[in-house]
Amino acid sequence: MRKSLLASVAVVCMSLTGTAAMADQLADIKAKGTLVCGVLGTSQPFSFPNPQTRQIQGYDVDFCEAIAKSLNVKLEIKPIAVAARIPELLQKRIDVIAANLGWTPERAQQIAYSDSYYAALQKVAVKQGSFAKSTDLAGKKVSATKGSTSEAAIKAFLPTATPVTFQDPPSAFLAMQQGKVEGFVVSEMMLVQLKQQSMKTSPIDILEPQLAEELWGVGMRKDEPALIAHVNKTLEQMEANGEAAKIFDKWMGADTEFKMQRSFNIKPIKG
């Protein structure tokens, strides 16, 4: 009986200890008074150096600032490489990631994602006046970067098209300009920039509908339910009070070089 009682007490203690450990991260952030947010620091307009101050700024940074403000702590921005995003998080060198982190099943096995705060749309570009809508490219040759989300989007959305892949987006875009393929697929953000750059020499059209949508979330460790819940609540409030839309317009809206319209809302990522 005594052994049974001791065993039961031990199980309860372990359970309570585990629960406390899981909830510690949010408390630790508040205790130290700082939220460490990992960003790329090289990806305009998401996170990049201000030309005058050299401080990292951008869309991702503003979301990090909003989360830090909601916790009443200071924000520390830590630039990280693409390949280091998840390792830095798992090794507890950063608290959260806001670094062009698109949801994938593989990543979701390693880390937790917040609700999506950005949707990277995959769209197709063609020579001006050559096609009216993206579905017109069925059965045509369409270029993309090898192994990219863009290549996967072609196969899924235009199954009868022939994907022609290249090592980088500029090469794939050049193939379309040279007439080697009829269309070129990449993120809407990049297409907007390419359209502006080629307007005078080789104008292009960006077609609708989109081929795919890649949802970005704030990355966190899986054993942080309190932090995950807090971040999602903050994002939900930012969507409801218009702050999320203002951040989008600030970095990508009509008064910026990108002149994009926000076509998404913050929402849960359903894998």
ABEGO torsion letter per residue (X at the ends): XAAAAAAAAAAAAAAAAAAAAAAAAAAAAAAAGBBBBBBAGABOAABBBBAAAGBBBEAAAAAAAAAAAAAGBBBBBBBBBAAAAAAAAAAGABABBBBGBBBBAAAAAABBBBBBABBBBBBBBBBBGABABAAAABGBBBBBBBGBAAAAAAAAABAABBBBBBABAAAAAAAAAAGABABBBBBAAAAAAAAAAAAAABBBBBBOBBABBBBBBBBBBAABAAAAAAAAAAAAAAAAAGAAAAAAAAAABAABAAGBBBABBBBBBBX
